[in-house]
Amino acid sequence: MTGFFRVGASASSGYDIAWSLALLGAGHLVGLSVGMAMLTGLVISWGIAVPILTSMQPAAHGVALAAHTLAIWRTQVRFIGAGAIAVAAVYTLATLARPVLGGLVATLVASRTASSGNDRDRDLAPGWIVALTAVCLVIAAWLAFTFAKSTSLAPSAVPLTLIAVPFVLIGGFLIAGICGYMAGLIGASNSPISGVGILSVVLCASAFVIAVPPTPETRPALVACALFITAIVFACATISNDNLQDLKTGQLVGASPMRQQIALIVGVAAGASVIPSVLNLLAKAYGFAGAANVGVVAPNPLPAPQATLISALAQGVIGGNLDWKMLGIGALVGVGLILLDTTLGAMKKLRIPPLAVGIGIYLPMSATFAVVVGAVLSHWYDGRARRMPNPARAERLGTLVASGLIVGESLWGVINAGLIVGFSKDAPIGLVPEEFAPAPWLGLFGFVGVIVWLYGWMLRRSAKAR
């Protein structure tokens, strides 16, 4: 459901609501605090920033209201969110530096207790950690050199590689430590990966510009190279999210950290062998926004809003046309949000995480609205669950169902992509033609019906449990 409207004489705003069970499940998991923070971001973005900027920059003659409003949000408002996230990420890095370093020291100390016979306190030996790190850095260096060598940056492949390797080592370690710590503490859904990713791409692109001044011929390749190296750092962050949650679960059930770490290394290798084929399938079926999308079957590419913003930041830094004014405004907003969140915490009130507010500003409303709805439903359900005969079981049931919504929709997306490619049709199981007018409303009623039934079923099951 999408619409745009006038606000006063020259200002405008809009809405874009998508009903996703996966995003609703994510909202249930992150909880009310993050959900309200994302709602705050939506209000700042579409209720304040977009109307102000559209009134200051009226649409040119002949430009549609929707196109002008979206252009203002895409080229300016999103960077306010990026600035807010960057400041919040720096604040998060500063506050978590001590526990992350403490965890590293504890790991080194625990690695010396191998002879105690207590597997619950034993990690991989430092020698193995160093050896595996060296192997990964060699692979990263080879990938960076090969990538640069295949472009117009071939004469500068060596200096770019010499920058990329320490950036991956230091940046990957810091980002993995911070994101992993947060994932182990409060869950991967609240990991600050977006914030540290924004910092990473800006730092990486800036370092490349200093080492290899861009020219019109090398600028696209330099952007691609910066995104390629940042992708390696992003991989470190996402893997740390999963691994730290697994290790936390293992600690709760008395597993051996060393054995878990070996299994996780195997899991990373297995995932790396499967993920490319899945991404290729999605690219053939849907394509991605901003890509060439040659030979794609479905007409509407996957939006990939975070990737789009990261790409825009790299292009802005290397092209010298980054909107620093909007980033600066976002940084000021981020400082204000940090002060607000700290004040609310001191008052024992519901906190508003600054990172989540920034995400609500720069992500499209279609990617955040269902999260807000899921967070509100989660708060309501948890209140009912606390009055059940077995509150802990009721809350776990809600977590399991929300996780199932995320996994189920994700799997269906891949299966549907396979059907699209296999049948060469953008809607291989469509029951009605595309122009069928009641379709959006039927989808909305179906979505609401499923949610009502699902939460009702959980409450009935919880009421019977003892």
N, C-alpha and C positions, 0 to 999 in steps of 0.2 A: 504494500500500500504506500504509494508515493504521491506527494503533492507539494506545491509551492504557492505562496500567497504573499500579498503586499502587507507591509507593516507601516502604516502612515502613508505619506506621499511618495517617497522614493525608496524606502527600505524594503527588504524582503527577507523571507526565511522559508523553511520547508520542513517536511518530515519524510522519512523513508523507513517504514516498519516492515521487518521480515520476521516470519514466525518459524523459528528453528528450535527443534527439540534439543539438539546438541547444545546450543547457546543457553537455552533455559536450564538444562542440566548443569552447565558451567556456573550459571548464576546461583543455583542451589548449593553448589560446593563452595563458592567463594564467600557466600554469606551476605548479610545485610550491609555491613560496613563498606565492603568493596562495591556492592551494588549501588548504594547511595552515593558513593564517590563517583562512579561512572555516570550516574544520573546528574550529578553536579557538573561533570564535564560536558554532558549534552546541553545543559542549560547555558553554561558559559559559551559553548560553541554556537548553538542554533538560536538561543534566546537572547544573547548579548552580542557576541562578536560578529556574527553574520549580519544581523540587522544594522549594526553600527557601520560596518565596512561597506555594505551595499548602499547605505544612505550617503556615505562619503564619496563613493564611486558609482554613480548611477549607470545603468546599462546604456550602451551605445544604441543609436537608432537601429532598429531591426533585430536586435539581439533578444532572444526569448527570455522570459523571466527565469525559467528553470535553468537554462544554460548559464545565465549571468550569476545566479545564486550559487550554483555548483562550482563555477569557476572561482568565485571569491573564497569559498570554503576550501577548495582543493589547492589553490595557489597561495593562500595567506593564513586562513584560520588553522589549518593543519600544523603549520609551523609554530603557532602559539602553543599548541599541544606538545610539539617536539621540544620547545624550549622549557616548558614546565617539567616534562619528563626528564630532560637532561639535568636540571637542577635537583630534582628529587632523587635521581640516580646518584649524583655526586654525594648528596646527603646520606643516602643509604650506604654507599661505599665507606664513607667516613665513620658512620655509626657501627658498621659491621667489621671494620678492619681488625679490631681487637679480638673478637671471638673467632674470626677466621684464622688469624695467626695463632691463637691459642689452640685451635683444633689441629693445626699443622704440627705444633710442638708436641701435642698429646699423641698424635699419630707416630711421630718419630720415637717417642718414649715407649709407646706400646709395642712398636716393632722389635724392641729388644727383649721382650718377655716371651720369646718363642720357647725357651727352655722351661718355662713354668708349667707347661702342659695345659694351659687354659686357652682353648681356641677362641673363646669369646673376647679375648683381649689382644688377638694377634691379627695384624694386617700384613699385606704383602711386604716383603723385605725391601728396605730402601734401595738396595742394589737393583732389584727388579724394576722398581719404580723409575729409577734413573735410566735403565736400559730401555724400557718401553717408551719413556719420554724422548730419548734420543732417536729411536726408530720412527716415532711419529713426526718429529721435527725434520728428519731426512725426507720422509714422504711429503710433508708440507712444502719443503724447499723444492723438491722435484716438481710438485704440482705447480707452484708459483712460477718457477723458471720455465716450465713447459708452456704454461698459459701465456706468459709474457712473450716468449720466443715466437709464438704462433701469430702474433699481432704486429702492428706497426711499432710496438715498443721493443722489438727484438734487440736493437743496440743497447737498450737500457735494462735488459733482462737480469743481469747480474746485480746491479745496485738495487733494483726493486726486490729481488729475492733476499738480499742482505737486510733490507728493511722488513720484509714480510716475516722472516723466521723469528727474530726477537719479538716482533709485534704479536705473533701467534703465541709464543711462549709466555710472555709477560701478560698480555691482554687476556689470553685464554685462561691462564691460571687465576687472575683476579676475577674475571667474570664467572668462571666455573665455581670458584670459591663462594662468591657472593650469591649467585643464583642457587647453587646447591645448598648453601646454608639456609636460605629462605625457604626453599622447597622442603628441606628436612624439618624446618621449624613450623611452617604453617601451610605447606602444600604447594605443589607445582603451579596450581592455578593462580597463586599470588606471587609468583616469581617475577623479579624486576627485569626480565630479559629484554623487554622493549626499551627501557631506559638505557641500560648498558649497551644495547645494540646501537642506539642512536649515537652515544658517545663514541663507540668503536668506529663506526663508519666515518664520522667527522674527523677523528684522530688519524685514521688510516689514510683517508683521502688527503688530509693536510700534509702528512709525512711524504706521500708520493709527489704532491705538487712541489714541495721543497726540493726533493731529490731530482725530479724530472719535470722541469717546467713544461706545462702542456702547450701544445700547438693545435691549430685546427685539425691537423691530420691525426695527432695522437690522443686528442681529448676523449673520444669515445672509448678507445682501448684502455686509457688510464682509468676511466670510470668503471669499466668492466673489471679491470684488475683489482681495483679497490673493493668492489662488491664481492669478487671471488675470494679475496683474503678475509674480508669480514664474514663471509659465509662459513669459513673454517672456525672462526671465533664463535659464531653463533652455534655451530655444531657442538663446540665445547660446552656452551651454556645449556643447551637443550639436553645433552647427555647427562650433565651434572644434575639437572632437575630430576630425571628419572632415577639415576643411580643413588642419589642421596635419599630419596623416598624409599627405595628398596632397602638400603642399608639401615634406615631407621626402622622399617618393618622387621628386618632381620634381628636387630637389637632387641625389639620387643618380644620376639619369640625365642631368643637365645641362640641365634645362628652364628656361625663363624664368619667374621668380616673378611678374612682372607679367602675363604671358599666362595663367598658371595662376590668378591672382587674379581676372581677368576671367571665366574659365571657371567658377570657383567661385561667383561672384556670380550668373551665369546659372543654375548648378545649384541655388542656394538658392531662386531664384524658381520654377524648375521644380518643385522639391520642395514648395514652399508651395502650388502649384496642384494637386498630386496627393494630398498627405497627407490633406486633409480628407475626400475621398471614401472613402479607405481606412478612416479612423477611423469614418466613418458606417456603412460596411459592417460593420465589426467590432461596432459598437454595435447594429446591427439583428440580427446573427446571435447574438452571445453576450451583449452588455451588459457592464458593468463593475461590480465589487463596490462597493457603497455608493451606486450611482446608482439612479434610479427604475426604469430598464429596462422601460419600457412598450412592449409589442408585440414583445418579444424572442422569438426562436424557440427557441434552446437554453436549457435550464433552469439550466445552471451558468455564471455570469458569469465573465469573465476576472478573476483576483484583483487584478492591478495593485497589488502590495504596497507599492512605493515611493510611488505616488500616494496610497494609503490613509494611510500614515504622514505624508506631507506635509500632507494634509488634516486629520488629527488634530492635528498641531502648530498649524496655523492656527486651528482651532476652540478649542484649549486656550488659546492666547495671547489671542484676542479674547474668549472666554467667561470668561476669568479662572480656569479650572479645570485648567490644565496641570499635570501631575504633575512638579513641579520636583524632588521628592525622588528619583524614579527617574532623571531627567536628571542630577542631581548625582552619584548613584552611578555612572552611566555615564561622567560626566566623570572621576571618580577612576579608573575602569577604563581609560579612554583614556590618562590620564597614566601608569599602570602599563604599558600596552601600548607606549607610546612609549619608556619607559625600557628595557623588555625588547627591543624591536626595535633600539634604539641599541646596547645591550650585545651582542646577537647579531652586529650588524654589525661592532663592534670586535673580536669574537672570530673573525671570518671564518666564522661559522656561517650556517645557513639562516635568513633573516630572516622575521619575522612582521609584515607591514604592518598597522598599527593600523586603517586604514580598512577593509581587507578583513575584519578581525576584527569590527568594528562591523557591517558588512554581514551577516556570518554570524549575528550576534545578532538583528538586526531583520527580516531576510527569513525567510519561512517555509522550513522544511526542504525542502519540495518544490521550491523554487527554488534551493537551494544544494547539495544532496547530489550531484546529477549533475555539478556543477562540480568538486566534490572528487574524484569518480571520474575525471573527465577529466584533472585535474591529475596524479593518480597515474599514469594510463596514459601521459600525456605524458612524465613523468619516466622511466618504463620504456622507452618507445619511443626517446627521445633517447639513452638509454644504449646501446640496440642500434644506433641509427643511427650513433653515433660509431665503431662497429666495421665499418661498411660500406665498400666500396671508394670511395664518394664521399659522405662524411658530410654535406657541405653540401646536396647534392641530396636526400638522405634526409630531412633536417630540413625543407627547403622543401616536400617532398611532404606531410609531416605537417601543416604549416601550411595548405597548400592544401586538404587533405581536411577539416580541422577547420573552415575557413572555409566550405567547401561544405555541411557539416552545418548550420551556423547559417543560411546563406542558404536552403538547401533547406527546412528546417522552417518558416522564416518565410514563404516564398512559399506553402508548402502551407497554412499557417494562413489566409492571405488567400483562396486558392482554395477551401478548405473553407468559409470564411465565405460566399463567393459561392454555393456549392452549397446551403448551409443556407438562405440567403435565397431563392434561386431555387426550391427545391423545398418550402420552408416545412416542413422536417423537421430535427430536431436531429441526426440521423445519416443523411444522405441516401445514403451508400454502405455503411451497416452490413450486415454479412453474417449476424450472429446477433442474437437479441433481447437487450435490456439485461440481463435477469436470467440470462444464460448464465454459469454459475458459473466455468468454466475460463478465461474471457476474460482476467482479470488475469495468470494464470500463463502463458498462451500469449503475451501481450504481453511479459512478462518474458523468456521463452525467446527470442522473436523479437528482442528488443532485444540480448540478450547474443550471440545468433548473428550479428547484423549487425556488432556491434563486433568479435567474434573474426575474422570473415571480412575486415573492412575493414583491421584492423591487420595481419593475416596477409598480405593483398594488398600493403600498403605495404612490408612487410619483404621480400617476394619481389621486388617491383619494384626496391627499393633494392639488393638483393643482386646483381641482374643489371646494374645501372648501372655505368658506368666513367667 
